[in-house]
Amino acid sequence: MNLPTIATPRLVLRAIAMSDAQAIAALGGRDFEIARWLTGCSWPYIDGEAEAFLQTVVDADPLRTEAAFAVTLDGVFIGTVAIEAPGEIAEQAECPSLGYWLGRPFHGFGYATEAARAALVWGFENHACPAIVARAFEDNCRSRAVLRKLGFKPVGKTIRFAKALDRKVDNIIVRLNRADFEDRRAAA
Ligand SMILES: CC(C)(COP(=O)(O)OP(=O)(O)OC[C@H]1O[C@@H](n2cnc3c(N)ncnc32)[C@H](O)[C@@H]1OP(=O)(O)O)[C@@H](O)C(=O)NCCC(=O)NCCS
């Protein structure tokens, strides 16, 4: 299946592409203030890491691997939002999971919440799941604020090794039930 292009009030989400590699490295992998919050990023950035990630998702089945969207603003790549197939968060193995990051110049405008909301609509429409889950470092206040605004509720904790920090980090696991998401959409 191909990912659709999704317009939100201010953004356009489209399928991520190999041609996004340079922007992913520049805005994400090479910026410690981004890489430090993402469990799997190397630090310092290793050349080719963006391409290696893209090879796992571009042309793969988004329902079995990851529905990875490029988040764009006026046609410019500003970050990513993804719905990963069930199983990525073992503690909630029946549920797909949400992940995202934006380049630093684009923080603080509500873009992550807007992009994530659109990705959640796609996720609930395309996965027959009771809920979508997410995981964040316990001290990631900005991401936790995004998740809270979207209606996610804490359901557990886990400890993960963060490559860029080279240490284990306490994480929270949060969950958004389908019915709660639909109620919020209807009320909005
Ligand atoms: C997390 C991230 C995507 C948020 O992007 P964003 O577009 O700035 O997010 P939004 O503007 O939609 O929402 C951010 C919220 O955090 C709040 N916030 C910002 N700094 C905060 C802080 N230090 N403490 C608490 N809340 C904070 C904002 O006030 C806002 O909430 P509000 O709308 O209720 O005021 C972005 O900071 C990022 O890419 N971080 C690095 C990667 C990352 O953490 N990814 C998520 C991994 S789980």
The ligand as an SDF file (V2000), in Angstrom:
LIG
                    3D

 48 50  0  0  0  0  0  0  0  0999 V2000
    8.7600   16.9080   20.9700 C   0  0  0  0  0  0  0  0  0  0  0  0
    8.6810   17.8050   19.7400 C   0  0  0  0  0  0  0  0  0  0  0  0
    8.3300   16.9940   18.5020 C   0  0  0  0  0  0  0  0  0  0  0  0
    7.5980   18.8610   20.0010 C   0  0  0  0  0  0  0  0  0  0  0  0
    7.4360   19.6510   18.8140 O   0  0  0  0  0  0  0  0  0  0  0  0
    6.5780   21.0110   18.8320 P   0  0  0  0  0  0  0  0  0  0  0  0
    6.0990   21.2660   17.4590 O   0  0  0  0  0  0  0  0  0  0  0  0
    7.3550   22.0700   19.4990 O   0  0  0  0  0  0  0  0  0  0  0  0
    5.3640   20.5710   19.7350 O   0  0  0  0  0  0  0  0  0  0  0  0
    4.0240   21.4020   19.9590 P   0  0  0  0  0  0  0  0  0  0  0  0
    4.3040   22.8690   19.7110 O   0  0  0  0  0  0  0  0  0  0  0  0
    2.9400   20.7410   19.1920 O   0  0  0  0  0  0  0  0  0  0  0  0
    3.7450   21.1630   21.5130 O   0  0  0  0  0  0  0  0  0  0  0  0
    4.7700   21.3340   22.4580 C   0  0  0  0  0  0  0  0  0  0  0  0
    4.1510   21.4980   23.8170 C   0  0  0  0  0  0  0  0  0  0  0  0
    5.2050   21.3730   24.7750 O   0  0  0  0  0  0  0  0  0  0  0  0
    5.0890   22.4530   25.6710 C   0  0  0  0  0  0  0  0  0  0  0  0
    6.4230   22.6820   26.1970 N   0  0  0  0  0  0  0  0  0  0  0  0
    7.4780   23.2330   25.5660 C   0  0  0  0  0  0  0  0  0  0  0  0
    8.5430   23.2490   26.3990 N   0  0  0  0  0  0  0  0  0  0  0  0
    8.1320   22.6740   27.5490 C   0  0  0  0  0  0  0  0  0  0  0  0
    8.7590   22.3930   28.7940 C   0  0  0  0  0  0  0  0  0  0  0  0
   10.0400   22.6920   28.9860 N   0  0  0  0  0  0  0  0  0  0  0  0
    8.0410   21.8080   29.7720 N   0  0  0  0  0  0  0  0  0  0  0  0
    6.7390   21.4790   29.5710 C   0  0  0  0  0  0  0  0  0  0  0  0
    6.0870   21.7040   28.4020 N   0  0  0  0  0  0  0  0  0  0  0  0
    6.7790   22.3050   27.4270 C   0  0  0  0  0  0  0  0  0  0  0  0
    4.5610   23.5780   24.8450 C   0  0  0  0  0  0  0  0  0  0  0  0
    4.0420   24.6100   25.6630 O   0  0  0  0  0  0  0  0  0  0  0  0
    3.5160   22.8590   24.0230 C   0  0  0  0  0  0  0  0  0  0  0  0
    2.3270   22.6280   24.7410 O   0  0  0  0  0  0  0  0  0  0  0  0
    1.0890   23.6920   24.6780 P   0  0  0  0  0  0  0  0  0  0  0  0
    0.6450   23.7650   23.2490 O   0  0  0  0  0  0  0  0  0  0  0  0
    0.0560   23.0610   25.5750 O   0  0  0  0  0  0  0  0  0  0  0  0
    1.6030   25.0010   25.1710 O   0  0  0  0  0  0  0  0  0  0  0  0
   10.0140   18.5200   19.4850 C   0  0  0  0  0  0  0  0  0  0  0  0
   10.3680   19.2390   20.6300 O   0  0  0  0  0  0  0  0  0  0  0  0
   11.1390   17.5640   19.1090 C   0  0  0  0  0  0  0  0  0  0  0  0
   11.3250   17.2340   17.9510 O   0  0  0  0  0  0  0  0  0  0  0  0
   11.9310   17.1620   20.1270 N   0  0  0  0  0  0  0  0  0  0  0  0
   13.0700   16.2610   19.9070 C   0  0  0  0  0  0  0  0  0  0  0  0
   12.6550   14.8720   19.4620 C   0  0  0  0  0  0  0  0  0  0  0  0
   11.6240   14.2440   20.3920 C   0  0  0  0  0  0  0  0  0  0  0  0
   11.6180   14.4840   21.5840 O   0  0  0  0  0  0  0  0  0  0  0  0
   10.7460   13.4240   19.8050 N   0  0  0  0  0  0  0  0  0  0  0  0
    9.7500   12.7040   20.5860 C   0  0  0  0  0  0  0  0  0  0  0  0
   10.3530   11.4710   21.1830 C   0  0  0  0  0  0  0  0  0  0  0  0
    9.1800   10.6580   22.2380 S   0  0  0  0  0  0  0  0  0  0  0  0
  1  2  1  0
  2  3  1  0
  2  4  1  0
  2 36  1  0
  4  5  1  0
  5  6  1  0
  6  7  2  0
  6  8  1  0
  6  9  1  0
  9 10  1  0
 10 11  2  0
 10 12  1  0
 10 13  1  0
 13 14  1  0
 14 15  1  0
 15 16  1  0
 15 30  1  0
 16 17  1  0
 17 18  1  0
 17 28  1  0
 18 19  1  0
 18 27  1  0
 19 20  2  0
 20 21  1  0
 21 22  1  0
 21 27  2  0
 22 23  1  0
 22 24  2  0
 24 25  1  0
 25 26  2  0
 26 27  1  0
 28 29  1  0
 28 30  1  0
 30 31  1  0
 31 32  1  0
 32 33  2  0
 32 34  1  0
 32 35  1  0
 36 37  1  0
 36 38  1  0
 38 39  2  0
 38 40  1  0
 40 41  1  0
 41 42  1  0
 42 43  1  0
 43 44  2  0
 43 45  1  0
 45 46  1  0
 46 47  1  0
 47 48  1  0
M  END
$$$$
